């Protein structure tokens, strides 16, 4: 069970909720804060104070006062008018993450919602009723208004949800689970949609996928090192310690452990004096990507526990401030940084693929073909990898450098962070397919060299991968192999595999 406080949610806890379906509850202390904040909102409405988003309209309409009897209609209008997302829905796991993060943010007690709003979010989460949320339509400030409006619709019994493997009307799923739709009260509509939870949820899922993929790229690179009889001296700890980057040193250490005991790995000067950069510089390049991923992780864990709506309520309502915590710039930068860091893992992987298949760069059969000329072997797999890498270069263009004014120039600078997070997700899928191609080629190269000569770790990895990817004895539809390998890399419990096969 995961208990939310609004203060302490970690990525590791989120993983359990998203992928292991851990039950989620709210802490009693946090609910107490929520109740006090709600009492402040009700007092503002009762006293007819002029407070943005509570007794006024929104955005450019912030100067329009709303009568107390129209407050509920205001919330209904807000959610319906803002639910204008378009395009394919976010992956279901991202929708699940949005429920988790929105509940956690409201539990901080600065948003003025009733506890029942948070209870409903957690009921949806625990019942695995996940809103269908279109991916496109957010500027990333004032938060993720359009995506989160589609989430809020479900609380009201409207919109669509993913439920038991199918897309269905929200009211149908709510009825089956005994979840009562809400009528939103003062401030609650704005509190639900004025935040960064779409980009942060997408970023959270991105990070979880990217972290596993980054570890896997090291194991696959180790297979390539064996397939190309790479030189182990480049991974000597002294080389990396004198530069001083911890992540670079850690990558080199993991590679050393993975290739330990291999009879395929060579020494400096044994076959050649030095390897190409795509082999020799694995710690430097992969290590730099790890530095970026650590930055992303830090920003995500801050944002996952942040109050990001507007206005925020302090001192039991004595201080209500219209600020800008909904602005997604920190996550926008983090997602753009992630895009570049993860794309680079594919860039260097594609160069290793080229060295595996190009007969001018190795002593293996041309294109790893069993009958060169009659059979093309891995020739076009390298084309595919090159295409994906090129596509990533376009997707890696920073979304955060763009801004388009909205709401009649009231909201005149926006982050585009949700676009950045979506593009990061696309890049990760492309990278996984590129390294899947490297895996297929490395397995074949090692088969020519002699599986019996492999290191214990890489041999175990080879044996597991061969259950998914058969040896290439003749040309076949390699698209199926690439997708099977990528699917396996996504699904495999990598932490368990490492614990079983590498020393602590």
Beta strands, then each sheet from edge to edge (+ up, - down):
strand 1: 2-4
strand 2: 24-26
strand 3: 86-89
strand 4: 129-131
strand 5: 134-136
strand 6: 160-163
strand 7: 166-169
strand 8: 312-314
strand 9: 319-321
sheet 1: 1+ 2+
sheet 2: 3+ 5-
sheet 3: 4+ 6- 7+
sheet 4: 8+ 9-
end
